[in-house]
Amino acid sequence: MNIQLLTHKIPVGISQCLMGEAVRYNAGHKHSKICTRLLGRCFDYVALCPEVAIGLGVPRDPIRLVKSDSSPGAEVRVIGVVDKTLDVTEPLRDYADSVVPALERVRGYIFMQNSPSCGLKGVRRYLPNGHGIDSSGIGVFAARLRERFPHLPMEEAGRLNNSEIRENFLTRVFAYDAWFRYVEGEEYVEGGEEGERQQHPEDVHAGAPRAARVIEFYTAYKYLLLAHHQGLTRALGQFVADSRALPPREFADGVRGRIMEILAHMASRKDRTNALMHLQGHLKQYLDKGEKAELTRLIEEYRQGLKPVSAVLTLLRHYLPRSPHQFIHNQLLLAAEPAELGLCDFH
C-alpha cells in the first residue's frame, strides 16, 4: 500500500471565532493566524459557532458550566451568567447531533479553548451560588462531538501555538484522512465540488473494509506508530494478528481506534530513535561499511538532540531505492513530516 500525501486540502472543523469572525459573546473574535495562515495551507475549514447557531445572538450575555453540587458525579449544565434561568445544555447537544451528517467528511476539529460550549479540557466550572469549583470541565458541544466521533483528531487552538503539539495534530489528521482514502475506499472526485468524495465498492464489503486492506494500512504505519508508543503498537500488532476472531466492521474500527490512540501520544526521542534503528536494520545489507557508519552516527546524533529527525529521514530516503522490499518503501515514517512541509515553524 503506497499512501501518498493528499494534494487537495483536508476538510477540518473549526470554531468560527478562530476564523476571525465576530461571533463571540462580546461581539469579538479570536482570530488564530496559526489556523488561518499556516494550517490553512492544507486544511479546508468547516466553521461553526454552536452558541450563535442555537439563537443566542451577538452580542449576548455569557454562559458557563455549572455543577449542581460539589460531588464528583454531579450534573453539569450550561447556564446563563446574568439570567440564571437560561439553560442551553440540551440545545447545544441537539445542535451537535444535527451537524453530525455535515461533519462526517471532516478529518479533524480545532476548538476554541476555555469555552463552555467548545472547550476540550480545563474549562472553569461553577456552583449554583456563583463560586468557582474547578477547571476540569469540557464544553458541551465539544463533548457531544467527541461522543459521536470518538476517533476524530481534536485539538484546542491555543495549544496549536506549540510546534510539537501542532505537528502531532497534523500527523493524526493526515493519518485519519489516509484511513478513509485507503481503507474505507473514499477519495476526492476530480472535477467535483471541493472536498467531495466517492467510495470504491471493491474496497468495501457489506459496509466494512476488507481485513486485508486494514492490515496493509497498519503495516504501512507500523514504524511511525512505534515512534509514538512502543508498547501500544505491539499490543495493536497482536490485535491485528487475531483479525479473524472479529466481524470485519468491528475489526476495522478497533484498528482505527488503536492507531489514533497511539498517534495521540507525542513521539518521544527514545521511541523515534528505536523506529529509525528498525528502518536502518532493513537497509543495512544494501549499504557499505562507510554508509552504515554514517547512518549509525546520524541516528545517534539525533538521539542526543544534536540533529533533527529530518536529517536522518533524508539519508534513509537516499538509500531507500536500493532495497527491493515493498514493506520498507511503504513505511509512513519515511513520508514527509509536517515540519518538512513547512507546517511547524511560523513567524
C-alpha positions as CSV (number, residue, x, y, z in Angstrom):
1,M,0.0,0.0,0.0
2,N,1.7,3.2,-1.2
3,I,0.0,6.0,0.8
4,Q,0.6,9.4,-0.8
5,L,0.2,12.8,0.8
6,L,-3.1,14.4,-0.4
7,T,-2.8,17.1,-3.0
8,H,-6.2,18.5,-2.0
9,K,-6.9,20.4,1.2
10,I,-8.3,18.2,4.0
11,P,-11.7,19.2,5.5
12,V,-11.3,20.1,9.2
13,G,-14.0,21.5,11.6
14,I,-13.1,24.7,13.5
15,S,-14.7,27.1,15.9
16,Q,-16.0,30.0,13.9
17,C,-14.4,32.7,16.1
18,L,-10.9,31.4,15.2
19,M,-11.5,32.3,11.6
20,G,-11.7,36.0,12.6
21,E,-15.5,36.2,12.6
22,A,-17.1,38.3,15.2
23,V,-19.4,35.7,16.8
24,R,-18.3,35.8,20.4
25,Y,-20.5,36.8,23.3
26,N,-18.8,40.3,23.3
27,A,-19.1,40.7,19.5
28,G,-15.4,40.0,19.2
29,H,-13.4,37.2,17.7
30,K,-10.3,35.0,18.5
31,H,-8.6,35.0,15.1
32,S,-5.9,32.4,15.0
33,K,-3.2,33.1,12.5
34,I,-1.8,29.7,13.1
35,C,-5.1,28.2,11.9
36,T,-5.8,30.5,9.0
37,R,-2.4,31.4,7.6
38,L,-0.4,28.3,8.4
39,L,-2.7,25.3,8.8
40,G,-5.0,26.8,6.2
41,R,-2.4,25.7,3.6
42,C,-3.6,22.2,4.0
43,F,-7.0,22.4,5.7
44,D,-10.3,23.3,4.2
45,Y,-12.3,24.6,7.1
46,V,-15.9,23.9,8.1
47,A,-16.5,26.8,10.6
48,L,-19.3,26.5,13.2
49,C,-20.4,28.5,16.2
50,P,-22.8,26.5,18.3
51,E,-23.8,29.4,20.5
52,V,-24.9,31.5,17.6
53,A,-26.5,28.6,15.9
54,I,-28.8,27.9,18.8
55,G,-30.0,31.5,18.7
56,L,-28.0,33.2,21.5
57,G,-27.1,36.1,19.2
58,V,-24.2,38.6,19.0
59,P,-23.5,40.2,21.4
60,R,-25.0,38.1,24.1
61,D,-24.8,37.5,27.9
62,P,-22.1,35.0,28.7
63,I,-22.8,31.4,29.7
64,R,-20.8,29.0,31.8
65,L,-20.6,25.4,33.1
66,V,-22.5,25.0,36.4
67,K,-22.3,21.9,38.6
68,S,-25.4,21.1,40.7
69,D,-23.1,20.4,43.7
70,S,-19.5,19.7,44.6
71,S,-19.7,15.9,44.4
72,P,-17.6,14.2,41.7
73,G,-20.6,12.8,39.8
74,A,-22.8,16.0,40.0
75,E,-24.7,17.0,36.9
76,V,-23.1,19.8,34.8
77,R,-25.3,22.3,32.9
78,V,-24.6,25.3,30.7
79,I,-26.3,28.2,32.5
80,G,-26.5,31.9,31.8
81,V,-24.3,34.1,34.0
82,V,-26.8,37.0,34.1
83,D,-30.0,35.1,33.6
84,K,-29.6,32.0,35.7
85,T,-32.9,30.6,34.3
86,L,-31.2,30.3,30.9
87,D,-30.2,26.7,30.4
88,V,-28.8,25.9,26.9
89,T,-27.4,22.4,27.7
90,E,-29.9,20.5,25.6
91,P,-29.9,23.0,22.7
92,L,-26.1,22.7,22.4
93,R,-26.3,18.9,22.5
94,D,-29.1,18.8,19.9
95,Y,-27.2,21.2,17.6
96,A,-24.1,18.9,17.8
97,D,-26.3,16.0,16.9
98,S,-27.8,17.9,14.0
99,V,-24.4,18.7,12.4
100,V,-23.1,15.2,12.6
101,P,-24.1,14.4,8.9
102,A,-22.2,17.6,7.7
103,L,-19.2,16.6,9.8
104,E,-18.9,13.1,8.5
105,R,-16.4,14.4,5.9
106,V,-14.1,16.3,8.3
107,R,-10.8,14.7,9.4
108,G,-10.1,16.8,12.4
109,Y,-11.5,19.6,14.6
110,I,-10.0,22.7,16.1
111,F,-11.9,24.1,19.1
112,M,-11.8,27.4,21.0
113,Q,-10.3,26.8,24.4
114,N,-12.0,27.7,27.7
115,S,-15.4,27.8,26.1
116,P,-18.4,26.3,27.9
117,S,-19.6,25.1,24.5
118,C,-16.3,24.3,22.7
119,G,-13.5,23.9,25.2
120,L,-11.9,20.4,25.1
121,K,-10.4,20.4,28.6
122,G,-9.8,22.6,31.6
123,V,-13.0,24.7,31.3
124,R,-13.8,26.5,34.5
125,R,-16.9,25.2,36.4
126,Y,-19.0,26.9,39.0
127,L,-21.5,26.0,41.7
128,P,-25.1,27.4,41.6
129,N,-24.1,30.1,44.1
130,G,-21.6,31.5,41.6
131,H,-18.4,30.2,43.3
132,G,-15.8,28.6,41.1
133,I,-15.2,25.0,42.0
134,D,-12.6,23.6,39.5
135,S,-11.2,23.8,36.0
136,S,-12.0,20.3,34.9
137,G,-14.8,20.9,32.5
138,I,-15.3,20.2,28.9
139,G,-17.6,22.2,26.6
140,V,-21.0,20.6,26.0
141,F,-20.8,20.9,22.2
142,A,-17.3,19.5,22.1
143,A,-18.1,16.7,24.4
144,R,-21.1,15.7,22.3
145,L,-19.0,15.6,19.1
146,R,-16.3,13.6,20.8
147,E,-19.0,11.0,21.7
148,R,-20.2,10.9,18.1
149,F,-16.7,10.9,16.6
150,P,-14.5,9.1,19.1
151,H,-11.5,8.6,16.8
152,L,-11.6,12.1,15.2
153,P,-8.4,14.1,15.9
154,M,-9.4,17.1,18.1
155,E,-7.3,19.9,19.5
156,E,-7.6,23.4,21.0
157,A,-6.4,26.4,19.1
158,G,-4.3,27.8,21.9
159,R,-2.3,24.5,22.2
160,L,-1.5,24.6,18.5
161,N,0.9,27.5,19.1
162,N,3.2,24.8,20.4
163,S,5.0,23.4,17.4
164,E,5.3,19.9,18.8
165,I,1.6,19.7,19.6
166,R,0.8,21.2,16.2
167,E,3.0,18.5,14.5
168,N,1.2,15.8,16.5
169,F,-2.2,17.1,15.5
170,L,-1.2,17.3,11.8
171,T,0.2,13.7,11.9
172,R,-3.2,12.5,13.4
173,V,-5.2,14.4,10.8
174,F,-3.1,13.1,7.9
175,A,-3.5,9.5,9.2
176,Y,-7.2,9.8,9.8
177,D,-7.7,11.2,6.3
178,A,-5.5,8.4,4.8
179,W,-7.6,5.8,6.6
180,F,-10.8,6.9,4.8
181,R,-9.0,7.2,1.4
182,Y,-7.2,3.9,1.6
183,V,-9.2,1.6,3.9
184,E,-12.8,2.9,3.6
185,G,-12.3,3.3,-0.1
186,E,-13.1,7.1,-0.3
187,E,-11.2,9.5,-2.5
188,Y,-11.7,13.0,-3.8
189,V,-13.6,13.3,-7.0
190,E,-11.8,15.2,-9.7
191,G,-13.9,17.9,-11.2
192,G,-16.4,17.8,-8.4
193,E,-17.1,20.2,-5.5
194,E,-14.1,20.8,-3.3
195,G,-13.8,18.0,-0.8
196,E,-16.4,15.8,-2.5
197,R,-15.7,12.1,-2.1
198,Q,-16.8,8.9,-3.6
199,Q,-16.4,5.3,-2.4
200,H,-14.9,2.4,-4.3
201,P,-17.1,-0.7,-3.8
202,E,-14.3,-3.1,-4.4
203,D,-12.5,-1.9,-1.2
204,V,-15.6,-2.3,1.0
205,H,-17.6,-5.4,1.6
206,A,-21.0,-5.4,3.3
207,G,-20.4,-1.9,4.8
208,A,-16.9,-2.9,6.1
209,P,-13.5,-2.7,4.6
210,R,-11.7,-5.9,3.8
211,A,-9.4,-7.2,6.6
212,A,-6.5,-7.3,4.1
213,R,-6.9,-3.6,3.4
214,V,-6.9,-2.8,7.2
215,I,-3.7,-4.9,7.7
216,E,-2.0,-3.2,4.8
217,F,-2.7,0.2,6.4
218,Y,-1.5,-0.9,9.8
219,T,1.7,-2.3,8.2
220,A,2.4,0.9,6.4
221,Y,2.1,2.9,9.7
222,K,3.9,0.3,11.9
223,Y,7.2,2.2,12.4
224,L,5.5,5.6,12.7
225,L,3.3,4.1,15.4
226,L,6.4,2.6,17.1
227,A,7.8,6.2,17.2
228,H,4.8,7.3,19.2
229,H,4.4,4.4,21.7
230,Q,6.2,1.0,21.5
231,G,4.0,-0.9,24.0
232,L,0.7,0.1,22.5
233,T,2.0,-0.7,19.0
234,R,3.0,-4.2,20.0
235,A,-0.5,-4.7,21.5
236,L,-2.0,-3.5,18.2
237,G,0.1,-6.0,16.4
238,Q,-1.4,-8.8,18.4
239,F,-4.9,-7.4,17.8
240,V,-4.2,-7.4,14.1
241,A,-2.9,-11.0,14.2
242,D,-6.3,-12.1,15.6
243,S,-8.2,-10.4,12.8
244,R,-10.3,-13.5,12.0
245,A,-11.8,-13.5,15.5
246,L,-13.9,-10.4,14.9
247,P,-16.5,-9.3,12.4
248,P,-15.0,-7.1,9.7
249,R,-16.5,-3.8,10.9
250,E,-15.5,-4.4,14.5
251,F,-12.0,-5.3,13.5
252,A,-11.6,-2.2,11.2
253,D,-13.0,0.2,13.9
254,G,-10.8,-1.5,16.5
255,V,-7.6,-1.0,14.5
256,R,-8.5,2.6,13.6
257,G,-9.3,3.5,17.2
258,R,-6.0,2.0,18.4
259,I,-4.0,3.8,15.7
260,M,-5.5,7.1,16.6
261,E,-4.9,6.4,20.3
262,I,-1.2,5.6,19.6
263,L,-0.7,8.7,17.5
264,A,-2.2,10.9,20.2
265,H,0.9,10.2,22.2
266,M,3.7,12.6,21.5
267,A,6.6,10.9,19.6
268,S,9.5,10.7,22.1
269,R,13.1,10.9,21.0
270,K,13.7,7.5,22.5
271,D,10.8,5.8,20.7
272,R,11.6,7.6,17.4
273,T,15.2,6.5,17.7
274,N,14.1,2.9,18.1
275,A,11.9,3.2,15.0
276,L,14.7,4.7,13.0
277,M,17.0,1.9,14.0
278,H,14.4,-0.6,12.8
279,L,14.5,1.1,9.4
280,Q,18.2,1.1,9.4
281,G,18.1,-2.7,10.1
282,H,16.1,-3.3,6.9
283,L,18.6,-1.3,4.8
284,K,22.0,-2.3,6.2
285,Q,22.6,-5.2,3.9
286,Y,22.4,-2.8,1.0
287,L,25.0,-0.3,2.5
288,D,28.7,-0.5,2.5
289,K,30.8,-0.1,5.7
290,G,31.1,3.7,5.4
291,E,27.4,4.2,4.7
292,K,26.4,2.1,7.7
293,A,28.7,4.1,9.9
294,E,27.4,7.4,8.6
295,L,23.8,6.3,9.2
296,T,24.5,5.0,12.7
297,R,26.3,8.2,13.6
298,L,23.4,10.4,12.4
299,I,20.8,8.3,14.3
300,E,23.0,8.6,17.4
301,E,23.3,12.4,16.9
302,Y,19.5,12.6,16.6
303,R,19.1,10.6,19.9
304,Q,21.4,13.0,21.6
305,G,19.4,16.0,20.3
306,L,22.3,17.2,18.0
307,K,20.5,16.7,14.7
308,P,16.8,17.0,13.6
309,V,14.9,13.8,12.7
310,S,14.6,15.2,9.1
311,A,18.3,14.8,8.6
312,V,18.0,11.0,9.4
313,L,14.9,10.6,7.2
314,T,16.6,12.4,4.3
315,L,19.6,9.9,4.4
316,L,17.2,6.9,4.8
317,R,15.3,8.1,1.8
318,H,18.5,8.4,-0.2
319,Y,19.3,4.8,0.5
320,L,15.7,3.5,0.1
321,P,15.8,2.7,-3.7
322,R,18.5,0.1,-3.0
323,S,16.0,-2.1,-1.1
324,P,13.8,-4.4,-3.2
325,H,11.3,-4.9,-0.3
326,Q,8.0,-3.1,-0.7
327,F,7.5,-3.2,3.1
328,I,10.2,-0.6,3.7
329,H,9.2,1.5,0.8
330,N,5.6,1.8,2.1
331,Q,6.6,3.0,5.7
332,L,4.8,6.2,6.5
333,L,7.7,7.1,8.9
334,L,9.6,7.9,5.8
335,A,7.0,10.2,4.3
336,A,7.3,14.0,4.5
337,E,6.8,15.1,8.1
338,P,4.7,18.2,8.9
339,A,8.0,20.1,9.8
340,E,9.4,19.3,6.4
341,L,6.2,20.6,4.8
342,G,6.8,23.9,6.5
343,L,3.8,23.5,8.8
344,C,5.5,23.7,12.1
345,D,7.6,26.9,12.1
346,F,5.5,30.1,11.9
347,H,6.8,33.7,12.0
